[in-house]
Amino acid sequence: MALMRIERNSVESVLGNEIGDPSIPTVLDDDLTYNEPSDMYKRHGLWFTKQYDAILGGKWGKKDGKVLKMGRHNFDHYQPYSLEVWRIGHELALARAKEAGIVYRTPGSGKIELGFAMLEEAYSMSAYSCNYLEQSFTAGHIRVPVKKLRSDVGGFNGYKLGYYNFAEDDKFGLNVMNKLNDRWTCWGQKRFYDTFNSGHREKVVKVLQDVVAQIFTAFGDQAYEGDYGAILNQVPEPDTRMANNYPLFRVADDGRLLRRCNFDDLSCASTYDNWWGGTTVGMVKKYNPRNSVIRPPRVTAEDTGDTVQQ
């Protein structure tokens, strides 16, 4: 929790918000300018990853902790699998909320308190599954064929290529739409709290509030089965009308795993299937994606000179 407080305090400080506890440190350097929270993550994001991994048993460069181990097997954090995980979690949370409602309305000493405690448990179950729902709103988790890369390429190479595909969409953005006909641009998690990204944050907060409301409805109505469509209709998918960068990898209709021909050209529409995972991983060392059709919300010297390797 201490590390999470430092991370939150660092974000709040960049945004200029009041800090609840001035005794909590930040990672910010006094001699550097942080215009947006993403600047903080660009400079210190790797440090946070190392610290979280160390807390969970890792020794950077020698032994992977649970953070890195999960990262190599977390295809369930990517669409469409993330939405199925959320659906299952939501079903369990609704069931627990109904049980809580029954106990709450049962006469007897302590039943009200127990019912409320069970409702809080339902909220906790929902919060866990909502992690998968929230990640379904992140650019790099929407169209990356992570599971296919890991099954067809395999091992570390499959993981590495999936990471670069994810990082590319996260950095350069993805024009999206949902079934409610909302259209906007998704960015990566490092930009979530950036000031320009308020519209996207509002959509994420709205869908999470709707989930919580369904849990409370189940608490009061034993017949309520939840409205999964009301939630899933808000989830973004690539916009079919707006231009997007061509993905680094995609799966053809016949199941072939295709790679963008020009590895560095985000506007390259040509693909081919005659490629090797090891050779492609080797190309990452010189990887410098360019020609994005999506303009960055704020262009700085760092944005134009940085590569996706961060």
C-alpha positions in Angstrom: 0.0 0.0 0.0 2.9 2.4 0.7 4.1 2.1 -2.9 0.6 2.7 -4.2 0.3 5.8 -2.1 3.6 7.1 -3.5 2.4 6.5 -7.0 -1.0 8.2 -6.4 0.8 11.1 -4.6 3.1 11.6 -7.6 0.1 11.7 -10.0 -1.8 14.1 -7.8 1.2 16.4 -7.5 1.6 16.6 -11.3 -2.0 17.5 -11.6 -1.7 20.2 -8.9 -4.3 18.6 -6.7 -4.3 18.9 -2.9 -2.3 16.2 -1.3 -4.1 14.5 1.6 -0.9 13.6 3.5 2.1 15.8 2.8 4.3 13.2 4.6 3.9 10.8 1.7 6.8 11.2 -0.7 6.7 11.4 -4.5 9.1 10.2 -7.2 9.2 13.6 -8.9 12.5 15.3 -9.6 12.7 19.0 -8.5 14.8 20.0 -11.6 12.4 18.4 -14.1 9.1 19.7 -15.5 6.1 17.3 -15.5 3.3 18.7 -17.7 1.1 15.6 -17.5 1.0 12.4 -15.4 2.3 10.5 -18.5 5.5 12.5 -18.2 5.9 11.0 -14.7 5.3 7.5 -15.9 7.7 8.0 -18.9 10.5 8.8 -16.4 9.6 6.6 -13.5 7.2 4.0 -14.8 9.9 1.3 -15.0 10.9 2.1 -11.4 7.4 1.4 -10.2 7.3 -1.8 -12.1 10.5 -3.0 -10.5 9.3 -2.1 -7.1 6.0 -3.8 -7.5 7.7 -6.9 -8.9 10.2 -6.9 -6.0 7.3 -6.8 -3.4 5.9 -9.9 -5.1 9.1 -11.9 -5.0 11.1 -10.6 -7.9 14.8 -9.7 -8.3 15.1 -7.5 -11.4 17.2 -9.2 -14.0 17.6 -12.4 -12.0 14.2 -13.7 -10.9 10.8 -12.7 -12.1 8.2 -11.8 -9.4 4.5 -12.3 -9.9 4.1 -9.0 -11.8 6.4 -10.1 -14.6 5.1 -13.7 -14.5 1.5 -12.5 -14.9 2.6 -10.2 -17.8 3.7 -13.3 -19.7 0.4 -15.1 -19.3 -2.2 -12.4 -19.1 -4.0 -12.8 -22.4 -7.2 -12.6 -20.2 -6.5 -8.9 -19.8 -7.1 -8.4 -23.6 -10.3 -8.3 -25.6 -12.3 -10.4 -26.1 -11.1 -12.6 -23.2 -11.1 -9.7 -20.7 -14.8 -9.2 -21.3 -15.6 -12.8 -20.6 -13.6 -12.7 -17.4 -15.5 -9.6 -16.3 -18.9 -11.3 -17.2 -18.1 -14.3 -15.0 -17.0 -12.0 -12.2 -20.1 -9.9 -12.5 -22.3 -13.0 -12.4 -20.7 -14.1 -9.1 -20.9 -10.6 -7.6 -24.6 -10.4 -8.5 -25.2 -13.7 -6.8 -23.4 -12.6 -3.7 -25.4 -9.4 -3.6 -28.6 -11.4 -3.7 -27.5 -13.5 -0.9 -26.6 -10.4 1.1 -30.1 -9.0 0.5 -31.8 -12.2 1.8 -29.7 -12.0 5.0 -30.3 -8.3 5.4 -34.1 -8.8 5.2 -34.1 -11.8 7.5 -35.3 -11.0 11.1 -32.9 -11.7 13.8 -30.0 -10.2 15.8 -27.1 -9.1 13.7 -28.7 -9.9 10.3 -28.6 -6.3 9.1 -24.9 -6.0 9.9 -24.1 -9.3 8.3 -26.1 -8.4 5.2 -24.2 -5.2 4.8 -20.9 -7.1 5.3 -21.9 -9.5 2.5 -22.9 -6.6 0.3 -19.4 -5.2 0.7 -18.0 -8.6 -0.2 -20.1 -8.4 -3.4 -18.7 -5.0 -4.2 -15.2 -6.3 -3.6 -15.8 -9.2 -6.0 -17.2 -6.8 -8.6 -14.2 -4.4 -8.2 -11.8 -7.3 -8.9 -13.6 -8.3 -12.1 -13.9 -4.6 -13.1 -10.1 -4.5 -13.5 -10.6 -6.6 -16.6 -13.5 -4.4 -17.8 -11.4 -1.2 -17.3 -8.5 -2.7 -19.2 -10.8 -3.4 -22.1 -10.9 0.4 -22.5 -7.2 0.7 -23.0 -5.9 1.1 -26.5 -3.3 -1.6 -26.3 -5.8 -4.1 -25.0 -8.4 -3.8 -27.7 -7.1 -5.4 -30.9 -3.7 -7.0 -30.1 -3.8 -10.8 -30.9 -1.8 -11.7 -27.7 -3.1 -15.2 -27.4 -2.3 -16.0 -31.0 1.2 -14.6 -30.8 1.9 -16.6 -27.7 0.5 -19.8 -29.2 2.0 -19.5 -32.7 5.3 -17.8 -32.0 5.6 -19.2 -28.5 7.8 -18.6 -25.4 9.6 -15.3 -24.8 9.4 -14.2 -28.4 5.6 -14.4 -28.5 5.4 -12.5 -25.2 7.9 -9.8 -26.5 6.1 -9.2 -29.8 2.7 -9.0 -28.0 4.2 -6.4 -25.7 5.4 -4.2 -28.6 2.1 -4.5 -30.4 0.4 -3.4 -27.1 2.9 -0.6 -26.5 2.4 0.7 -30.1 -1.3 1.2 -29.8 -1.0 2.5 -26.2 1.5 5.2 -27.4 0.0 6.2 -30.7 -3.7 5.8 -29.9 -6.6 4.0 -31.4 -9.8 5.6 -32.8 -12.7 3.6 -31.4 -16.5 3.4 -31.2 -19.0 1.5 -29.2 -22.5 0.1 -29.8 -24.0 3.3 -28.5 -22.3 5.1 -31.5 -19.9 7.0 -29.3 -16.6 7.8 -31.0 -13.4 8.8 -29.4 -9.6 8.1 -29.3 -8.3 5.6 -26.7 -4.8 5.9 -25.4 -2.6 3.8 -23.1 -2.9 3.6 -19.3 0.0 6.0 -18.8 -2.1 8.8 -20.3 -5.3 7.9 -18.4 -4.9 10.9 -16.0 -3.6 13.4 -18.6 -5.8 16.5 -18.7 -6.7 16.1 -22.4 -8.1 12.6 -21.6 -11.1 13.7 -19.5 -13.7 12.5 -22.0 -12.3 9.0 -22.0 -12.0 8.9 -18.2 -15.7 9.9 -18.0 -16.6 6.9 -20.1 -14.7 4.6 -17.9 -16.1 6.0 -14.7 -19.6 5.8 -16.2 -19.4 2.1 -17.0 -17.9 1.3 -13.6 -20.7 3.2 -11.9 -23.3 1.3 -13.9 -21.7 -2.0 -12.8 -21.9 -0.9 -9.1 -25.5 0.2 -9.6 -26.4 -3.3 -10.8 -24.8 -4.9 -7.8 -27.0 -2.7 -5.5 -30.1 -3.5 -7.5 -29.4 -7.2 -7.0 -29.2 -6.6 -3.3 -32.7 -5.3 -3.3 -34.3 -7.4 -6.0 -33.9 -11.2 -5.9 -35.3 -11.5 -9.4 -32.8 -9.2 -11.0 -30.4 -11.0 -13.3 -28.2 -8.0 -14.3 -28.1 -6.2 -17.6 -24.9 -7.3 -19.3 -25.7 -5.6 -22.6 -26.0 -2.2 -20.9 -22.3 -2.6 -19.9 -20.9 -4.3 -23.0 -22.6 -1.8 -25.3 -20.3 0.9 -23.8 -17.0 -1.0 -24.5 -14.8 0.4 -27.3 -13.8 -1.4 -30.4 -11.8 -0.1 -33.4 -13.8 2.5 -35.3 -14.7 1.3 -38.8 -15.2 4.8 -40.2 -12.2 6.6 -38.8 -8.6 6.0 -40.0 -6.3 4.0 -37.7 -2.7 3.0 -37.8 -2.3 -0.5 -39.3 -1.6 -3.0 -36.5 1.8 -4.6 -36.1 0.1 -8.0 -36.1 -3.4 -9.2 -36.9 -5.1 -12.5 -37.5 -6.5 -13.1 -41.0 -9.9 -14.6 -41.6 -8.3 -18.0 -42.3 -6.4 -17.9 -39.0 -3.0 -16.9 -40.3 -0.9 -14.6 -38.1 0.0 -11.6 -40.3 2.8 -9.1 -39.7 2.9 -5.5 -41.1 5.4 -5.6 -44.0 7.1 -2.3 -43.1 7.8 -2.9 -39.5 8.4 0.8 -38.8 5.7 2.4 -40.9 2.4 2.7 -39.1 0.6 3.6 -42.3 1.8 0.4 -44.1 -1.3 -1.6 -45.2 0.6 -4.5 -46.6 1.0 -7.7 -44.6 2.6 -11.1 -45.0 2.7 -14.4 -43.1 6.2 -15.6 -44.1 8.0 -14.3 -41.0 9.9 -15.7 -38.1 9.4 -14.8 -34.5 13.1 -14.7 -33.5 14.1 -12.5 -36.5 11.2 -10.1 -35.8 12.3 -9.8 -32.1 15.7 -9.0 -33.4 14.3 -6.1 -35.4 12.9 -4.6 -32.2 16.4 -3.3 -31.4 16.1 -0.9 -34.4 12.3 -0.4 -34.1 11.2 3.2 -34.6 7.5 3.5 -35.6 6.5 6.6 -37.6 3.8 8.0 -39.9 1.0 7.8 -37.4 -2.4 8.8 -38.8 -3.5 9.8 -35.3 -2.0 13.1 -34.1 -0.7 13.1 -30.6 -2.7 15.3 -28.2 0.4 17.2 -27.2 3.7 17.1 -29.1 6.9 17.7 -27.2 10.6 17.0 -28.0 10.2 13.8 -26.0 7.2 12.6 -28.0 8.9 13.1 -31.4 12.2 11.7 -30.3 11.1 8.8 -28.2 10.5 5.3 -29.5 7.9 2.8 -28.3 10.7 1.2 -26.2 9.9 2.6 -22.8 
